[in-house]
Amino acid sequence: MPERRVDDAAMAELFKPERTDKGLLVSIVGFDGSGKTTQIERVAEAIRATGREVVETRQPTDWYRELPQVRVFHDQGGSVEAAYILALLAAADRRRHVMEVIDPALERGAVVLCDRYIYATLGVLVHRGVDFRFLATINQGIPRPDHAFYLRLPTDQLLRRLHERDGGKLQFEERSAERIESITRTYEELGAELVHIDGTATREEVTESILRHMRNG
């Protein structure tokens, strides 16, 4: 059996001990093609219909995504050393984003819907060889989501969606079932941190499942 990569003790110390804001932080994580963007839009629409402010955002932000070394890494792969450098850049990006976008929105009492958040960083960079405890340490003190959802798809269906959508423009991790399953393994090891949602269901069913979990806590 493969060695467990997620360190539960480090995970327990990742998030700030408590939140005093009146907002709601929700993360939706999954591979490109899993329906994250669609679900964030649909969930946001449903919540706005109740009269509550909703902030739709994503991590990593465009600042990180557009860095040349990040684009090369995700397109062509890279060394473990390069992965550690990207981990530091992603942590800095996350810290700024939390300070400038997420925290102020939560203090206003808004619902923040965040595409990916910390979970995608953990999935991809642990797969690339970065130590989980290192990632937890450099991201320590970020707010814990009230709800975190993982849109789960079988690898073969995910690959089919990716090829239909992006064709020959797939990122390095997306070109291999083995790499996808390695990242998925980290999501699985996160256990109760993520609520798994059946990504093969209809978009209406997925939205209702997310909203139901949010209503029921």
GROMACS elastic network, one bead per residue, 0.5 to 0.9 nm:
[ bonds ]
;  ai    aj funct       b0    kb
    1     4     6  0.87449   500
    2     5     6  0.87098   500
    4     7     6  0.78557   500
    4   186     6  0.86854   500
    4   189     6  0.75277   500
    5   126     6  0.75150   500
    5   131     6  0.80539   500
    5   132     6  0.67915   500
    5   185     6  0.89141   500
    5   186     6  0.70916   500
    5   189     6  0.77212   500
    6    10     6  0.83094   500
    6    11     6  0.77267   500
    6   122     6  0.89300   500
    6   126     6  0.85299   500
    6   131     6  0.89339   500
    6   132     6  0.60679   500
    6   133     6  0.81600   500
    6   186     6  0.67525   500
    6   189     6  0.61805   500
    6   190     6  0.67456   500
    7    10     6  0.53792   500
    7    11     6  0.61833   500
    7    12     6  0.87396   500
    7   132     6  0.64715   500
    7   133     6  0.65559   500
    7   136     6  0.89853   500
    7   190     6  0.89953   500
    8    12     6  0.61473   500
    8    13     6  0.88247   500
    8   190     6  0.81584   500
    9    12     6  0.51426   500
    9    13     6  0.66626   500
    9    14     6  0.89391   500
    9   133     6  0.87043   500
   10    13     6  0.52549   500
   10    14     6  0.62894   500
   10   132     6  0.77471   500
   10   133     6  0.55743   500
   10   134     6  0.87440   500
   10   135     6  0.89553   500
   10   136     6  0.59353   500
   10   137     6  0.74555   500
   11    14     6  0.51098   500
   11    15     6  0.77346   500
   11   132     6  0.85477   500
   11   133     6  0.78836   500
   11   136     6  0.63441   500
   11   190     6  0.85654   500
   12    15     6  0.70454   500
   13    16     6  0.74533   500
   13    17     6  0.78852   500
   13   136     6  0.74772   500
   13   137     6  0.80821   500
   13   140     6  0.68082   500
   13   141     6  0.79161   500
   14    17     6  0.88496   500
   14   135     6  0.88179   500
   14   136     6  0.52036   500
   14   137     6  0.67398   500
   14   138     6  0.87242   500
   14   139     6  0.65431   500
   14   141     6  0.60397   500
   14   142     6  0.70836   500
   14   143     6  0.88573   500
   14   144     6  0.84162   500
   15    18     6  0.82859   500
   15   136     6  0.86914   500
   15   139     6  0.81567   500
   15   140     6  0.58938   500
   15   142     6  0.50620   500
   15   143     6  0.55213   500
   15   144     6  0.52294   500
   15   145     6  0.88792   500
   16    19     6  0.73529   500
   16   140     6  0.71176   500
   16   142     6  0.56070   500
   16   143     6  0.55601   500
   16   144     6  0.67580   500
   17   141     6  0.77431   500
   17   143     6  0.84534   500
   17   144     6  0.84920   500
   18   143     6  0.80056   500
   18   144     6  0.82217   500
   19    22     6  0.85494   500
   19   143     6  0.70909   500
   19   144     6  0.80649   500
   20    23     6  0.89520   500
   20   107     6  0.83094   500
   21    24     6  0.84235   500
   21   103     6  0.83946   500
   21   106     6  0.57915   500
   21   108     6  0.78110   500
   21   109     6  0.68392   500
   22   106     6  0.63097   500
   22   107     6  0.61894   500
   22   108     6  0.71477   500
   22   110     6  0.76607   500
   23   105     6  0.72109   500
   23   107     6  0.62820   500
   23   108     6  0.67756   500
   23   111     6  0.56231   500
   23   112     6  0.75738   500
   24   106     6  0.64876   500
   24   109     6  0.71788   500
   24   110     6  0.64503   500
   24   112     6  0.60798   500
   24   113     6  0.84401   500
   24   145     6  0.75403   500
   24   146     6  0.61538   500
   24   147     6  0.82804   500
   25   102     6  0.81902   500
   25   106     6  0.73512   500
   25   110     6  0.84593   500
   25   111     6  0.59971   500
   25   113     6  0.63588   500
   25   114     6  0.75396   500
   25   143     6  0.82248   500
   25   144     6  0.76246   500
   25   146     6  0.53324   500
   25   147     6  0.67383   500
   25   148     6  0.84871   500
   26   111     6  0.74403   500
   26   112     6  0.59967   500
   26   114     6  0.60944   500
   26   115     6  0.86739   500
   26   145     6  0.54750   500
   26   146     6  0.59185   500
   26   148     6  0.57048   500
   26   149     6  0.79170   500
   26   214     6  0.88295   500
   27    58     6  0.89137   500
   27   112     6  0.82263   500
   27   113     6  0.59225   500
   27   115     6  0.59262   500
   27   116     6  0.60613   500
   27   117     6  0.62092   500
   27   118     6  0.88603   500
   27   119     6  0.86183   500
   27   145     6  0.65346   500
   27   146     6  0.83595   500
   27   147     6  0.63770   500
   27   149     6  0.61501   500
   27   150     6  0.84815   500
   28    36     6  0.63680   500
   28    37     6  0.88666   500
   28    39     6  0.82628   500
   28    40     6  0.74463   500
   28   113     6  0.75065   500
   28   114     6  0.64082   500
   28   115     6  0.53061   500
   28   116     6  0.56053   500
   28   117     6  0.78642   500
   28   147     6  0.84926   500
   28   148     6  0.58561   500
   28   150     6  0.59910   500
   28   151     6  0.73448   500
   29    34     6  0.88157   500
   29    36     6  0.67700   500
   29   114     6  0.85794   500
   29   115     6  0.61997   500
   29   117     6  0.74910   500
   29   119     6  0.68603   500
   29   120     6  0.66344   500
   29   148     6  0.75255   500
   29   149     6  0.60893   500
   29   151     6  0.63615   500
   29   194     6  0.88061   500
   30    33     6  0.81666   500
   30    34     6  0.59091   500
   30    35     6  0.79230   500
   30    36     6  0.66014   500
   30   115     6  0.87227   500
   30   116     6  0.70971   500
   30   120     6  0.75367   500
   30   149     6  0.84223   500
   30   150     6  0.56025   500
   30   151     6  0.51803   500
   30   152     6  0.68507   500
   30   153     6  0.86380   500
   30   184     6  0.89473   500
   31    34     6  0.55297   500
   31    35     6  0.83584   500
   31    36     6  0.80349   500
   31   120     6  0.84827   500
   31   151     6  0.80137   500
   31   152     6  0.86069   500
   31   153     6  0.88297   500
   31   158     6  0.79493   500
   31   174     6  0.84879   500
   31   180     6  0.85150   500
   32    35     6  0.73161   500
   32    36     6  0.74714   500
   32    37     6  0.88470   500
   32   158     6  0.85148   500
   32   161     6  0.88773   500
   32   162     6  0.71764   500
   32   174     6  0.86607   500
   33    36     6  0.75714   500
   33    37     6  0.88973   500
   33   158     6  0.66984   500
   33   159     6  0.85764   500
   33   161     6  0.58442   500
   33   162     6  0.56592   500
   33   165     6  0.74365   500
   34    37     6  0.85769   500
   34   151     6  0.62433   500
   34   152     6  0.73865   500
   34   153     6  0.68849   500
   34   158     6  0.68525   500
   34   161     6  0.79660   500
   34   162     6  0.87577   500
   34   199     6  0.64306   500
   34   200     6  0.86651   500
   35    38     6  0.53398   500
   35    39     6  0.61425   500
   35    40     6  0.86577   500
   35   151     6  0.75133   500
   35   199     6  0.74521   500
   35   203     6  0.79585   500
   36    39     6  0.51902   500
   36    40     6  0.61133   500
   36    41     6  0.86230   500
   36   115     6  0.69237   500
   36   116     6  0.85462   500
   36   151     6  0.73187   500
   37    40     6  0.52169   500
   37    41     6  0.62765   500
   37    42     6  0.86634   500
   37   115     6  0.73992   500
   38    41     6  0.52362   500
   38    42     6  0.61940   500
   38    43     6  0.86096   500
   38   203     6  0.79015   500
   39    43     6  0.58701   500
   39    44     6  0.82117   500
   39   203     6  0.72918   500
   39   204     6  0.89488   500
   39   206     6  0.75161   500
   39   207     6  0.61267   500
   39   210     6  0.86899   500
   40    43     6  0.52320   500
   40    44     6  0.58918   500
   40    45     6  0.84891   500
   40    56     6  0.73388   500
   40   113     6  0.65667   500
   40   114     6  0.79487   500
   40   115     6  0.74625   500
   40   207     6  0.87236   500
   41    44     6  0.51423   500
   41    45     6  0.61725   500
   41    46     6  0.87505   500
   41    56     6  0.80366   500
   42    45     6  0.51294   500
   42    46     6  0.63258   500
   42    47     6  0.87659   500
   42   203     6  0.87873   500
   42   204     6  0.86740   500
   42   207     6  0.67133   500
   43    46     6  0.51258   500
   43    47     6  0.62472   500
   43    48     6  0.85769   500
   43   113     6  0.84589   500
   43   207     6  0.63084   500
   43   208     6  0.85840   500
   43   210     6  0.78093   500
   43   211     6  0.70848   500
   44    47     6  0.52157   500
   44    48     6  0.60147   500
   44    49     6  0.85349   500
   44    54     6  0.62466   500
   44    55     6  0.80699   500
   44    56     6  0.74538   500
   44   111     6  0.85698   500
   44   113     6  0.74128   500
   45    48     6  0.51801   500
   45    49     6  0.62259   500
   45    54     6  0.86249   500
   46    49     6  0.52562   500
   46    50     6  0.71206   500
   46   211     6  0.85202   500
   47    50     6  0.54048   500
   47    51     6  0.71672   500
   47    52     6  0.63094   500
   47    53     6  0.79535   500
   47    54     6  0.71818   500
   47   111     6  0.82446   500
   47   211     6  0.89043   500
   48    51     6  0.51390   500
   48    52     6  0.52358   500
   48    53     6  0.62590   500
   48    54     6  0.64032   500
   49    52     6  0.74498   500
   52   109     6  0.85810   500
   52   110     6  0.68247   500
   52   111     6  0.74211   500
   53   105     6  0.88724   500
   53   108     6  0.87990   500
   53   109     6  0.77471   500
   53   111     6  0.62341   500
   53   112     6  0.86198   500
   54   105     6  0.86225   500
   54   110     6  0.55845   500
   54   112     6  0.58628   500
   54   113     6  0.72300   500
   55   101     6  0.87732   500
   55   102     6  0.84282   500
   55   105     6  0.71991   500
   55   110     6  0.68544   500
   55   111     6  0.61744   500
   55   113     6  0.61035   500
   55   114     6  0.82343   500
   56   111     6  0.85280   500
   56   112     6  0.60724   500
   56   114     6  0.61280   500
   56   115     6  0.79496   500
   57    61     6  0.82777   500
   57   101     6  0.83640   500
   57   102     6  0.85090   500
   57   112     6  0.73455   500
   57   113     6  0.62364   500
   57   115     6  0.63075   500
   58    61     6  0.59673   500
   58    62     6  0.87140   500
   58    97     6  0.89909   500
   58   113     6  0.79558   500
   58   116     6  0.64040   500
   58   117     6  0.66171   500
   59    62     6  0.82806   500
   59    64     6  0.87896   500
   59    90     6  0.86326   500
   59    93     6  0.81237   500
   59    94     6  0.67386   500
   59    97     6  0.78748   500
   59   114     6  0.69609   500
   59   115     6  0.62342   500
   59   116     6  0.58431   500
   59   118     6  0.74246   500
   59   120     6  0.85858   500
   59   121     6  0.88904   500
   60    63     6  0.78764   500
   60    64     6  0.60743   500
   60    65     6  0.66749   500
   60    90     6  0.66057   500
   60    91     6  0.89940   500
   60    93     6  0.67738   500
   60    94     6  0.66785   500
   60    97     6  0.85982   500
   60   115     6  0.86037   500
   60   116     6  0.77001   500
   60   117     6  0.70498   500
   60   118     6  0.84535   500
   60   120     6  0.88321   500
   60   121     6  0.82728   500
   61    64     6  0.56240   500
   61    65     6  0.63873   500
   61    66     6  0.87866   500
   61    90     6  0.88450   500
   61    93     6  0.69371   500
   61    94     6  0.78299   500
   61    97     6  0.75406   500
   62    66     6  0.58758   500
   62    67     6  0.85964   500
   63    66     6  0.56180   500
   63    67     6  0.67385   500
   63    93     6  0.74416   500
   64    67     6  0.55197   500
   64    70     6  0.71209   500
   64    86     6  0.89380   500
   64    89     6  0.71491   500
   64    90     6  0.66097   500
   64    93     6  0.64432   500
   65    68     6  0.83246   500
   65    70     6  0.62432   500
   65    71     6  0.66871   500
   66    69     6  0.85585   500
   66    70     6  0.69980   500
   66    71     6  0.65597   500
   67    70     6  0.52742   500
   67    71     6  0.63498   500
   67    72     6  0.88195   500
   68    71     6  0.51723   500
   68    72     6  0.62424   500
   68    73     6  0.85659   500
   69    72     6  0.52046   500
   69    73     6  0.60524   500
   69    74     6  0.86755   500
   69    82     6  0.85383   500
   69    86     6  0.80962   500
   70    73     6  0.50663   500
   70    74     6  0.62100   500
   70    75     6  0.84611   500
   70    86     6  0.68778   500
   71    74     6  0.53850   500
   71    75     6  0.60280   500
   71    76     6  0.83978   500
   72    75     6  0.50643   500
   72    76     6  0.56404   500
   72    77     6  0.71298   500
   72    78     6  0.80488   500
   73    76     6  0.54957   500
   73    78     6  0.53889   500
   73    79     6  0.86404   500
   73    82     6  0.78219   500
   73    83     6  0.80434   500
   73    86     6  0.86943   500
   73   172     6  0.80182   500
   74    77     6  0.57339   500
   74    78     6  0.81223   500
   74   171     6  0.56718   500
   74   172     6  0.55612   500
   74   173     6  0.74183   500
   75   169     6  0.86141   500
   75   170     6  0.77004   500
   75   172     6  0.50819   500
   75   173     6  0.84359   500
   76   171     6  0.76708   500
   76   172     6  0.57517   500
   77   128     6  0.88557   500
   77   171     6  0.87797   500
   77   172     6  0.58856   500
   77   173     6  0.80759   500
   78    81     6  0.81521   500
   78    82     6  0.61367   500
   78    83     6  0.70860   500
   78   128     6  0.84452   500
   79    82     6  0.51265   500
   79    83     6  0.63898   500
   79    84     6  0.88853   500
   79   128     6  0.80550   500
   79   129     6  0.88019   500
   80    84     6  0.64040   500
   80    85     6  0.88264   500
   80   125     6  0.89826   500
   80   128     6  0.63632   500
   80   129     6  0.57573   500
   80   130     6  0.68060   500
   81    84     6  0.52291   500
   81    85     6  0.65482   500
   81    86     6  0.88418   500
   81   129     6  0.89283   500
   81   130     6  0.85655   500
   82    85     6  0.50949   500
   82    86     6  0.62854   500
   82    87     6  0.86147   500
   83    86     6  0.50549   500
   83    87     6  0.61209   500
   83    88     6  0.88145   500
   83   125     6  0.64831   500
   83   128     6  0.65558   500
   83   129     6  0.74513   500
   83   130     6  0.66096   500
   84    88     6  0.64947   500
   84    89     6  0.87949   500
   84   125     6  0.80488   500
   84   129     6  0.84969   500
   84   130     6  0.61273   500
   84   131     6  0.88137   500
   84   135     6  0.89159   500
   85    88     6  0.52913   500
   85    89     6  0.64091   500
   85    90     6  0.86905   500
   86    90     6  0.59527   500
   86    91     6  0.84329   500
   86   125     6  0.85291   500
   87    90     6  0.51126   500
   87    91     6  0.61232   500
   87    92     6  0.86743   500
   87   121     6  0.76949   500
   87   125     6  0.71591   500
   87   130     6  0.79744   500
   87   134     6  0.89542   500
   87   135     6  0.69652   500
   87   138     6  0.83906   500
   88    91     6  0.50767   500
   88    92     6  0.62599   500
   88    93     6  0.86039   500
   88   135     6  0.84322   500
   88   138     6  0.72397   500
   88   139     6  0.89314   500
   89    92     6  0.51737   500
   89    93     6  0.61687   500
   89    94     6  0.85840   500
   90    94     6  0.60222   500
   90    95     6  0.85457   500
   90   121     6  0.77189   500
   91    94     6  0.50047   500
   91    95     6  0.60804   500
   91    96     6  0.86323   500
   91   118     6  0.88614   500
   91   135     6  0.82104   500
   91   138     6  0.63760   500
   91   139     6  0.56647   500
   92    95     6  0.51331   500
   92    96     6  0.62787   500
   92    97     6  0.85455   500
   92   138     6  0.87003   500
   92   139     6  0.84094   500
   93    96     6  0.53265   500
   93    97     6  0.61035   500
   93    98     6  0.86113   500
   94    97     6  0.50010   500
   94    98     6  0.60090   500
   94    99     6  0.84914   500
   94   117     6  0.80617   500
   94   118     6  0.80146   500
   94   139     6  0.78732   500
   94   142     6  0.84738   500
   95    98     6  0.52182   500
   95    99     6  0.61867   500
   95   100     6  0.86191   500
   95   139     6  0.75727   500
   95   142     6  0.74273   500
   96    99     6  0.51018   500
   96   100     6  0.59689   500
   96   101     6  0.81369   500
   97   100     6  0.52333   500
   97   101     6  0.54427   500
   97   102     6  0.66017   500
   97   103     6  0.86102   500
   98   101     6  0.55743   500
   98   103     6  0.56093   500
   98   104     6  0.83507   500
   98   142     6  0.72588   500
   98   143     6  0.80678   500
   99   102     6  0.64585   500
   99   103     6  0.56087   500
   99   104     6  0.72697   500
  100   103     6  0.68506   500
  100   104     6  0.67045   500
  100   105     6  0.89055   500
  101   104     6  0.58305   500
  101   105     6  0.62900   500
  101   106     6  0.87865   500
  102   105     6  0.52692   500
  102   106     6  0.61540   500
  102   107     6  0.86235   500
  102   112     6  0.68687   500
  102   114     6  0.88709   500
  102   143     6  0.87701   500
  103   106     6  0.51290   500
  103   107     6  0.61194   500
  103   108     6  0.86946   500
  103   143     6  0.81657   500
  104   107     6  0.50738   500
  104   108     6  0.63585   500
  104   109     6  0.88438   500
  104   110     6  0.89036   500
  105   108     6  0.51265   500
  105   109     6  0.65174   500
  105   110     6  0.53747   500
  105   111     6  0.75398   500
  105   112     6  0.69729   500
  106   109     6  0.50099   500
  106   110     6  0.53464   500
  106   111     6  0.69581   500
  106   112     6  0.70857   500
  107   110     6  0.74394   500
  114   117     6  0.60406   500
  116   119     6  0.60560   500
  116   120     6  0.54466   500
  116   121     6  0.81229   500
  117   120     6  0.65770   500
  117   121     6  0.76414   500
  118   121     6  0.53833   500
  118   122     6  0.64243   500
  118   123     6  0.88633   500
  118   139     6  0.82424   500
  119   122     6  0.50975   500
  119   123     6  0.61913   500
  119   124     6  0.87234   500
  119   148     6  0.89074   500
  119   187     6  0.76607   500
  119   190     6  0.89569   500
  119   194     6  0.88925   500
  120   124     6  0.60583   500
  120   125     6  0.82694   500
  120   183     6  0.86421   500
  120   187     6  0.85959   500
  121   124     6  0.54393   500
  121   125     6  0.57713   500
  121   126     6  0.79501   500
  121   135     6  0.84139   500
  122   125     6  0.55629   500
  122   126     6  0.56647   500
  122   127     6  0.81616   500
  122   130     6  0.87828   500
  122   132     6  0.71697   500
  122   135     6  0.71169   500
  122   136     6  0.85346   500
  122   183     6  0.85426   500
  122   186     6  0.74369   500
  122   187     6  0.83505   500
  123   126     6  0.56727   500
  123   127     6  0.62570   500
  123   128     6  0.88184   500
  123   182     6  0.81762   500
  123   184     6  0.70832   500
  123   185     6  0.80378   500
  123   186     6  0.54254   500
  123   187     6  0.63599   500
  124   127     6  0.51668   500
  124   128     6  0.62996   500
  124   129     6  0.89802   500
  124   173     6  0.81827   500
  124   182     6  0.85837   500
  124   183     6  0.57917   500
  124   186     6  0.86115   500
  125   129     6  0.63530   500
  125   130     6  0.54949   500
  125   131     6  0.82662   500
  125   132     6  0.84514   500
  125   135     6  0.84475   500
  125   183     6  0.85893   500
  126   129     6  0.51482   500
  126   131     6  0.62451   500
  126   132     6  0.61465   500
  126   135     6  0.84600   500
  126   182     6  0.89275   500
  126   183     6  0.77136   500
  126   186     6  0.75318   500
  127   130     6  0.73477   500
  127   179     6  0.76474   500
  127   182     6  0.60184   500
  127   183     6  0.57155   500
  127   185     6  0.88854   500
  127   186     6  0.78290   500
  129   132     6  0.88421   500
  130   133     6  0.87364   500
  130   134     6  0.73264   500
  130   135     6  0.73811   500
  131   134     6  0.52959   500
  131   135     6  0.65764   500
  131   136     6  0.88809   500
  132   135     6  0.51708   500
  132   136     6  0.62446   500
  132   137     6  0.86444   500
  133   136     6  0.50186   500
  133   137     6  0.60594   500
  133   138     6  0.87160   500
  134   137     6  0.51445   500
  134   138     6  0.63159   500
  134   139     6  0.86388   500
  135   138     6  0.54656   500
  135   139     6  0.62453   500
  135   140     6  0.84257   500
  136   139     6  0.53260   500
  136   140     6  0.58005   500
  137   140     6  0.50883   500
  137   141     6  0.88240   500
  138   141     6  0.89789   500
  139   142     6  0.65527   500
  141   144     6  0.86519   500
  144   147     6  0.85834   500
  145   148     6  0.61615   500
  146   214     6  0.85011   500
  146   217     6  0.82632   500
  147   193     6  0.85564   500
  147   194     6  0.78185   500
  147   195     6  0.78011   500
  147   213     6  0.81487   500
  147   214     6  0.68685   500
  147   217     6  0.79310   500
  148   193     6  0.68774   500
  148   194     6  0.51577   500
  148   195     6  0.61364   500
  148   196     6  0.87951   500
  149   193     6  0.86468   500
  149   194     6  0.53379   500
  149   196     6  0.59156   500
  149   197     6  0.66470   500
  149   210     6  0.75276   500
  150   187     6  0.78603   500
  150   194     6  0.59685   500
  150   195     6  0.59559   500
  150   197     6  0.58851   500
  150   198     6  0.85731   500
  150   199     6  0.86342   500
  151   195     6  0.86035   500
  151   196     6  0.61983   500
  151   198     6  0.61628   500
  151   199     6  0.50407   500
  151   200     6  0.87869   500
  151   206     6  0.86191   500
  152   184     6  0.86535   500
  152   196     6  0.63125   500
  152   197     6  0.58684   500
  152   198     6  0.54325   500
  152   199     6  0.50425   500
  152   200     6  0.77796   500
  153   156     6  0.82621   500
  153   157     6  0.65292   500
  153   158     6  0.59462   500
  153   197     6  0.88296   500
  153   198     6  0.67761   500
  153   199     6  0.51984   500
  153   200     6  0.61870   500
  154   157     6  0.54471   500
  154   158     6  0.62104   500
  154   159     6  0.87214   500
  154   199     6  0.86207   500
  154   200     6  0.82756   500
  155   158     6  0.50350   500
  155   159     6  0.60893   500
  155   160     6  0.85499   500
  155   177     6  0.64003   500
  155   180     6  0.71178   500
  155   181     6  0.71294   500
  156   159     6  0.52046   500
  156   160     6  0.62231   500
  156   161     6  0.87214   500
  156   177     6  0.76743   500
  157   160     6  0.50526   500
  157   161     6  0.62199   500
  157   162     6  0.86051   500
  157   200     6  0.84089   500
  158   161     6  0.51334   500
  158   162     6  0.61381   500
  158   163     6  0.86570   500
  159   162     6  0.50340   500
  159   163     6  0.61475   500
  159   164     6  0.85244   500
  159   174     6  0.73255   500
  159   175     6  0.79792   500
  159   176     6  0.84223   500
  159   177     6  0.75158   500
  159   180     6  0.89682   500
  160   163     6  0.52589   500
  160   164     6  0.61351   500
  160   165     6  0.85694   500
  161   164     6  0.51045   500
  161   165     6  0.60572   500
  161   166     6  0.83736   500
  162   165     6  0.51445   500
  162   166     6  0.56494   500
  162   167     6  0.70023   500
  162   170     6  0.72772   500
  162   174     6  0.76443   500
  163   166     6  0.53647   500
  163   168     6  0.72701   500
  163   169     6  0.85618   500
  163   170     6  0.75773   500
  164   167     6  0.58937   500
  166   169     6  0.53794   500
  166   170     6  0.60796   500
  167   170     6  0.67063   500
  170   173     6  0.80178   500
  170   174     6  0.57039   500
  170   175     6  0.61957   500
  171   174     6  0.52227   500
  171   175     6  0.66190   500
  172   175     6  0.56798   500
  172   176     6  0.77651   500
  172   179     6  0.86118   500
  173   176     6  0.61911   500
  173   177     6  0.83751   500
  173   178     6  0.87106   500
  173   179     6  0.54612   500
  173   180     6  0.61601   500
  173   183     6  0.86275   500
  174   177     6  0.74279   500
  174   179     6  0.72486   500
  174   180     6  0.63775   500
  175   178     6  0.89599   500
  175   179     6  0.78584   500
  175   180     6  0.82841   500
  176   179     6  0.52894   500
  176   180     6  0.63665   500
  176   181     6  0.86796   500
  177   180     6  0.50947   500
  177   181     6  0.61012   500
  177   182     6  0.85646   500
  178   181     6  0.51720   500
  178   182     6  0.61876   500
  178   183     6  0.88514   500
  179   182     6  0.50064   500
  179   183     6  0.64424   500
  179   184     6  0.85894   500
  180   183     6  0.53094   500
  180   184     6  0.61479   500
  180   185     6  0.86388   500
  181   185     6  0.60092   500
  181   186     6  0.88596   500
  182   185     6  0.51154   500
  182   186     6  0.69496   500
  183   186     6  0.54261   500
  183   187     6  0.67595   500
  183   188     6  0.88913   500
  184   187     6  0.50567   500
  184   188     6  0.62067   500
  184   189     6  0.86561   500
  185   189     6  0.61689   500
  185   190     6  0.87303   500
  186   190     6  0.62996   500
  187   190     6  0.52424   500
  187   191     6  0.73195   500
  187   193     6  0.88474   500
  187   194     6  0.75403   500
  188   191     6  0.57239   500
  188   194     6  0.83733   500
  188   196     6  0.89395   500
  189   192     6  0.88301   500
  190   193     6  0.55755   500
  190   194     6  0.66941   500
  191   194     6  0.62365   500
  191   195     6  0.82407   500
  192   195     6  0.66717   500
  195   210     6  0.89929   500
  195   213     6  0.85385   500
  196   199     6  0.88245   500
  197   200     6  0.88662   500
  197   201     6  0.87979   500
  197   206     6  0.69898   500
  197   209     6  0.73340   500
  197   210     6  0.76295   500
  198   201     6  0.59100   500
  198   206     6  0.70646   500
  198   209     6  0.89056   500
  199   202     6  0.78614   500
  199   203     6  0.82828   500
  199   206     6  0.68770   500
  200   203     6  0.86482   500
  200   206     6  0.85310   500
  201   204     6  0.80353   500
  201   205     6  0.59665   500
  201   206     6  0.61140   500
  202   205     6  0.51343   500
  202   206     6  0.62113   500
  202   207     6  0.86260   500
  203   206     6  0.50781   500
  203   207     6  0.61317   500
  203   208     6  0.85945   500
  204   207     6  0.52005   500
  204   208     6  0.62155   500
  204   209     6  0.86084   500
  205   208     6  0.51323   500
  205   209     6  0.60900   500
  205   210     6  0.86805   500
  206   209     6  0.50750   500
  206   210     6  0.62889   500
  206   211     6  0.86814   500
  207   210     6  0.52147   500
  207   211     6  0.61897   500
  207   212     6  0.84999   500
  208   211     6  0.50844   500
  208   212     6  0.59022   500
  208   213     6  0.85534   500
  209   212     6  0.51104   500
  209   213     6  0.62833   500
  209   214     6  0.86719   500
  210   213     6  0.52743   500
  210   214     6  0.62879   500
  210   215     6  0.87421   500
  211   215     6  0.61391   500
  211   216     6  0.86023   500
  212   215     6  0.51056   500
  212   216     6  0.61269   500
  212   217     6  0.84716   500
  213   216     6  0.51624   500
  213   217     6  0.58997   500
  214   217     6  0.52606   500
